[in-house]
Amino acid sequence: MTAVILQARLDSSRLPGKAMLPLNEKPLIFRVMQALNAVKADIRVLACTEDSLSTFAPIAAEANFEVFAGPKEDVLERFCRVIRKYSIDRVIRATGDNPFVFADAADSLNSEAVSLNADYAGYANLPYGAGVESVKASALLRAASETTENFNREHVCPYLYNNPEKFKLHRPPAPQEWHYPDIRLTVDTQEDYNRAVELYAALKNEPNRYYGATIIEIHSRKDANCCSRNIINHGEHGGN
């Protein structure tokens, strides 16, 4: 069984409460789940912290996600508990600050990982916030049994890709159509959120709004329009 597991929490230091900030009249975390619903999987689980369960549960239900609460800081253990509960074989790992995940890139990566029987797979040089990781469940269970370091347990996958002698890794450059490392799509700051509001508004009526090429095109178009306005405004100011 392949599962999308989305990790999320309510408290965030740089942008407090960002999971519940509105993105076209719905919480940001709901928009993340909507994007992940376009990714091929057998089950989708929102793996949240225990103190956020009551807030997230109805949102997850609306998005057709299972919800599971686990340790706040030991996110690796949270994932392992989800794996055991649902008898999962492969995890597509996603995080709650990325409402513009490329669903087609996620499917492509996971297919490659399955074909290669990779313990860990992730594309390099996607836009920041566009990607997921594909991980064999048994590899995560092994990591949990072998590492006690806080960093490895909080960030879930570093123990795998930092131990290539123990795990089979697949970390290729992103295919050219998605190879835009200079684009930032994640929501981690107020500035990120402001951009996300504008980008979502521009994308919401696009039929392929969860596909990488569409997101890149709309993002680039917005950037071009912004640059044009800045040039015009600068010219007007200079003429005064």
Beta strands, then each sheet from edge to edge (+ up, - down):
strand 1: 2-8
strand 2: 22-23
strand 3: 26-27
strand 4: 43-49
strand 5: 66-70
strand 6: 90-95
strand 7: 120-121
strand 8: 133-136
strand 9: 169-170
sheet 1: 5+ 4+ 1+ 6+ 8- 7+ 9+
sheet 2: 2+ 3-
end
